[in-house]
Amino acid sequence: MRHRGEDYWTTGLFNRTDQTFENIRWWRSTNQFDINIHQFTIVSNENESYLTYSIPNGTISRWVLNSDDGFAGVNAGVGTDPGVGPIVPCSGFDTYPGCIAPRPPSCRSRNEIFVPQTISLSGGISYSDPNWNLGLSDCWNLCLKNCSCIGYSTLFSNRTGCQYWSGGLNIVQGIIGSWTTIFVLNSTLNGTSSDNSGGTSISSDYWWVWMIVAFVAVIVMLLLAFFCYMRRKKLQEDKERHKEEILLELERFDPKEIGNAGKYEVKIFSFASILAATENFSNENKLGQGGFGPVYK
């Protein structure tokens, strides 16, 4: 069985001995009307593979697919036969025999399923789709793919159309005639907390959002730390380079150098260069005290 082009449910392997399939062991009827409704024949060789079935006792048999994407066997004059084909729901990441779990979107985990709750909801955001072509399984599929959706139900009494909920909700659990069955995300129910309204406040715990925020915050902090380190390193290198230039200038200075006029030239240094050369007139660079003041190396 396929739903919207994707594998949805499979019968499993066929057991020739008891004429049943792996995932529908109840196919053979055990009610008072029919003992063995279907007789299956499987042909498989190098040229062909096919399955056929017949009705040995002439009972008119048919299958009905309901709005929940479940199926049941219906026999003429008998009605729905629960022994032949009970409804097989395949909604959510459940483990019903034969159900093929869909690939969840990145915002969902396989531990998250929608569970039916008879509740009353208030708050949050509710929106609906009155399309009569939508059934309960369509509502589940569309809500599953919408990362902000935390609950859904059918809209009309014939179980068509869809109603969705998202955001923070106040719920009250119980069974009251005016309330309805809503399929709510189990992770949302697990994160319930009491409030002053008498209900229960639920908010969806999107752990993946917090992981992204934490990751981005760590990256930003690392970048800031790296920027500060590089800036401090550059300032230190500039300071060392400036000191080397001052020392080089001092080494080139010759107080006995004679100019073109035949007089001794006196080289004048700026206060900034003297300050750098003496390391702010540090005592470690002080050679002594003269008549004209302290002498520094």
C-alpha positions as CSV (number, residue, x, y, z in Angstrom):
1,M,0.0,0.0,0.0
2,R,1.3,3.4,-0.9
3,H,0.4,6.9,0.3
4,R,1.2,9.9,-1.9
5,G,3.6,7.8,-3.9
6,E,5.6,6.5,-0.9
7,D,5.5,3.0,0.6
8,Y,3.1,3.1,3.5
9,W,2.2,-0.5,4.5
10,T,3.3,-4.0,3.5
11,T,1.7,-7.4,4.1
12,G,5.1,-9.1,4.8
13,L,6.1,-12.6,3.9
14,F,3.4,-15.2,3.0
15,N,3.2,-18.5,5.0
16,R,2.0,-21.2,2.7
17,T,1.1,-23.5,5.6
18,D,-1.6,-21.5,7.4
19,Q,-2.3,-19.2,4.4
20,T,-1.5,-16.0,6.2
21,F,0.8,-13.1,5.7
22,E,3.5,-12.0,8.2
23,N,1.8,-8.7,9.1
24,I,-1.8,-9.8,8.9
25,R,-2.0,-13.1,10.8
26,W,-5.7,-12.5,11.3
27,W,-6.5,-12.7,7.6
28,R,-8.2,-16.1,8.1
29,S,-11.6,-15.6,9.6
30,T,-12.5,-17.3,12.9
31,N,-16.1,-16.1,13.2
32,Q,-19.3,-18.1,13.1
33,F,-20.1,-17.3,9.5
34,D,-16.8,-18.2,7.7
35,I,-14.0,-20.5,8.6
36,N,-11.7,-20.0,5.6
37,I,-12.7,-17.0,3.4
38,H,-9.6,-16.6,1.2
39,Q,-7.6,-19.3,-0.6
40,F,-4.2,-17.9,-1.9
41,T,-2.0,-19.2,-4.7
42,I,1.5,-18.0,-5.3
43,V,3.4,-18.6,-8.5
44,S,7.1,-17.7,-8.6
45,N,9.6,-18.9,-11.2
46,E,12.2,-17.5,-13.5
47,N,9.5,-16.2,-15.9
48,E,6.9,-14.8,-13.6
49,S,5.8,-14.0,-10.1
50,Y,2.2,-13.4,-9.1
51,L,-0.4,-14.0,-6.4
52,T,-4.0,-14.9,-6.8
53,Y,-6.8,-15.6,-4.3
54,S,-10.2,-17.2,-4.5
55,I,-13.3,-17.5,-2.3
56,P,-13.9,-21.3,-1.8
57,N,-17.3,-21.0,-0.2
58,G,-18.6,-18.4,-2.6
59,T,-18.8,-15.6,-0.1
60,I,-18.8,-12.1,-1.6
61,S,-15.8,-10.4,-0.1
62,R,-14.4,-6.9,-0.5
63,W,-12.0,-4.6,1.2
64,V,-12.8,-1.1,2.4
65,L,-10.2,1.7,2.9
66,N,-11.4,4.2,5.5
67,S,-10.5,7.8,6.0
68,D,-7.8,6.9,8.5
69,D,-5.9,4.9,5.8
70,G,-6.8,1.7,7.6
71,F,-8.7,-1.2,5.9
72,A,-11.2,-3.7,6.9
73,G,-12.7,-6.8,5.3
74,V,-16.5,-6.5,4.6
75,N,-18.5,-9.6,3.7
76,A,-22.0,-9.5,2.1
77,G,-24.6,-10.1,4.7
78,V,-22.1,-10.0,7.5
79,G,-20.8,-6.5,7.6
80,T,-17.3,-5.6,8.8
81,D,-15.5,-8.7,9.9
82,P,-12.9,-7.8,12.5
83,G,-11.4,-11.3,12.2
84,V,-10.6,-10.7,8.5
85,G,-9.1,-7.2,8.5
86,P,-9.1,-4.8,11.4
87,I,-8.1,-1.3,10.7
88,V,-4.4,-0.8,10.4
89,P,-3.3,2.7,11.3
90,C,0.1,3.8,10.2
91,S,0.3,7.4,11.5
92,G,3.5,8.6,13.2
93,F,6.6,6.6,13.7
94,D,4.7,3.7,15.2
95,T,5.5,0.0,15.3
96,Y,2.3,-1.5,13.9
97,P,3.0,-4.7,11.9
98,G,3.7,-3.7,8.3
99,C,3.9,0.0,8.8
100,I,6.8,1.6,7.0
101,A,8.1,4.6,9.0
102,P,8.5,7.7,6.8
103,R,11.7,9.7,6.9
104,P,11.1,12.5,9.4
105,P,12.1,16.1,8.5
106,S,15.2,17.5,10.2
107,C,13.2,19.2,12.9
108,R,11.6,15.9,14.1
109,S,13.1,12.9,15.7
110,R,11.9,9.3,15.5
111,N,11.0,9.4,19.2
112,E,8.4,12.1,18.5
113,I,4.9,10.8,17.6
114,F,1.4,12.3,17.7
115,V,-0.8,10.7,20.4
116,P,-4.6,11.1,20.6
117,Q,-5.8,13.2,23.5
118,T,-9.3,14.0,24.5
119,I,-8.6,17.5,25.6
120,S,-9.7,21.2,25.4
121,L,-7.2,23.7,24.0
122,S,-6.8,27.4,24.4
123,G,-4.1,29.9,23.6
124,G,-1.5,29.2,21.0
125,I,-2.2,29.5,17.3
126,S,-4.9,27.6,15.5
127,Y,-5.5,27.4,11.8
128,S,-7.5,25.2,9.5
129,D,-7.8,23.8,6.0
130,P,-11.4,23.1,4.9
131,N,-10.4,20.9,2.0
132,W,-12.7,17.9,2.0
133,N,-10.2,15.9,0.1
134,L,-8.0,15.8,3.2
135,G,-8.3,12.9,5.7
136,L,-6.8,12.3,9.1
137,S,-3.6,10.8,7.6
138,D,-3.2,13.9,5.4
139,C,-3.5,16.1,8.5
140,W,-0.8,14.0,10.2
141,N,1.5,14.2,7.2
142,L,1.2,18.0,6.7
143,C,1.6,18.7,10.5
144,L,4.6,16.4,10.6
145,K,6.4,18.4,7.9
146,N,5.5,21.7,9.5
147,C,8.1,22.2,12.3
148,S,5.9,24.6,14.2
149,C,2.9,22.3,14.3
150,I,2.4,20.4,17.6
151,G,-1.2,19.2,17.2
152,Y,-3.9,18.3,14.6
153,S,-7.4,16.9,14.1
154,T,-10.0,16.7,11.4
155,L,-12.2,19.7,10.9
156,F,-15.6,18.3,10.0
157,S,-17.8,15.6,11.5
158,N,-17.2,13.3,8.5
159,R,-13.5,13.4,9.4
160,T,-12.3,15.5,6.5
161,G,-10.5,18.8,6.5
162,C,-7.7,19.6,8.9
163,Q,-7.2,21.7,12.1
164,Y,-3.7,22.5,13.3
165,W,-2.2,24.0,16.4
166,S,1.2,25.6,17.1
167,G,2.9,27.6,19.8
168,G,2.2,27.6,23.5
169,L,-1.1,26.0,24.5
170,N,-3.1,25.6,27.6
171,I,-4.7,22.1,27.8
172,V,-7.1,20.4,30.1
173,Q,-7.3,16.6,29.9
174,G,-10.5,14.7,30.5
175,I,-13.6,13.4,28.8
176,I,-16.4,15.9,28.2
177,G,-18.9,15.7,25.4
178,S,-18.0,19.0,23.9
179,W,-14.3,18.2,23.7
180,T,-12.6,16.6,20.8
181,T,-9.8,14.1,20.1
182,I,-6.7,16.0,19.1
183,F,-3.4,14.3,18.1
184,V,-0.7,16.1,20.1
185,L,3.1,15.7,19.8
186,N,4.3,13.5,22.7
187,S,7.4,15.6,23.3
188,T,5.0,18.6,23.9
189,L,3.0,16.7,26.4
190,N,6.1,15.5,28.2
191,G,7.1,19.1,28.6
192,T,3.9,20.2,30.3
193,S,3.9,22.5,33.4
194,S,1.1,23.7,35.6
195,D,-0.2,27.2,35.4
196,N,-2.7,29.4,37.4
197,S,-5.6,28.8,35.0
198,G,-6.2,25.3,36.2
199,G,-5.0,23.8,32.9
200,T,-1.6,22.7,31.8
201,S,0.7,24.9,29.8
202,I,2.7,23.1,27.1
203,S,5.5,24.5,25.0
204,S,7.4,22.6,22.4
205,D,11.0,21.9,23.4
206,Y,13.0,22.3,20.2
207,W,16.3,21.1,21.5
208,W,17.9,21.4,18.0
209,V,17.3,25.2,18.1
210,W,19.2,25.5,21.4
211,M,22.0,23.4,20.0
212,I,22.4,25.8,17.0
213,V,22.3,28.9,19.3
214,A,24.9,27.4,21.6
215,F,27.1,26.4,18.6
216,V,26.9,29.9,17.1
217,A,27.6,31.5,20.5
218,V,30.8,29.3,20.9
219,I,32.0,30.2,17.4
220,V,31.5,33.9,18.1
221,M,33.4,33.8,21.4
222,L,36.2,31.9,19.7
223,L,36.4,34.5,16.9
224,L,36.4,37.4,19.5
225,A,39.2,35.7,21.5
226,F,41.2,35.2,18.3
227,F,40.7,38.8,17.3
228,C,41.8,40.1,20.7
229,Y,44.9,37.8,20.7
230,M,46.0,39.0,17.2
231,R,45.4,42.6,18.1
232,R,47.5,42.3,21.3
233,K,50.2,40.5,19.4
234,K,50.3,43.2,16.7
235,L,50.6,46.0,19.3
236,Q,53.4,44.1,21.0
237,E,55.2,43.6,17.7
238,D,54.8,47.3,16.9
239,K,56.2,48.3,20.3
240,E,59.3,46.0,19.8
241,R,59.8,47.3,16.3
242,H,59.7,50.9,17.5
243,K,62.3,50.2,20.2
244,E,64.6,48.5,17.7
245,E,64.3,51.6,15.4
246,I,65.2,53.9,18.4
247,L,68.2,51.7,19.3
248,L,69.4,51.6,15.7
249,E,69.1,55.4,15.6
250,L,71.3,55.6,18.7
251,E,73.9,53.3,17.3
252,R,74.3,55.4,14.2
253,F,74.8,58.6,16.2
254,D,78.5,59.8,16.4
255,P,78.9,62.9,18.6
256,K,82.3,63.7,17.0
257,E,80.9,63.8,13.5
258,I,82.1,66.9,11.8
259,G,79.8,68.8,9.4
260,N,80.6,70.9,6.4
261,A,81.1,74.0,8.5
262,G,84.0,72.3,10.4
263,K,82.0,72.2,13.7
264,Y,80.7,69.4,15.7
265,E,77.2,68.5,14.9
266,V,74.8,67.7,17.9
267,K,72.0,65.3,17.0
268,I,68.7,66.2,18.6
269,F,66.3,63.4,19.6
270,S,62.6,63.8,20.2
271,F,61.1,63.4,23.6
272,A,59.1,60.4,22.4
273,S,62.3,58.6,21.2
274,I,64.1,59.3,24.5
275,L,61.0,58.0,26.4
276,A,61.0,54.8,24.3
277,A,64.8,54.3,24.6
278,T,64.8,54.6,28.4
279,E,61.6,52.7,28.8
280,N,59.8,55.6,30.4
281,F,62.9,56.6,32.4
282,S,62.9,53.3,34.2
283,N,65.2,52.9,37.2
284,E,66.7,49.8,35.7
285,N,68.1,51.9,32.9
286,K,69.4,54.7,35.2
287,L,73.2,54.9,35.3
288,G,73.6,57.5,37.9
289,Q,73.1,61.1,38.9
290,G,75.1,64.1,37.5
291,G,75.1,67.8,37.9
292,F,72.6,68.2,35.1
293,G,70.3,65.4,36.3
294,P,70.0,61.7,36.0
295,V,71.8,59.8,33.3
296,Y,70.2,56.8,31.6
297,K,71.6,54.2,29.3
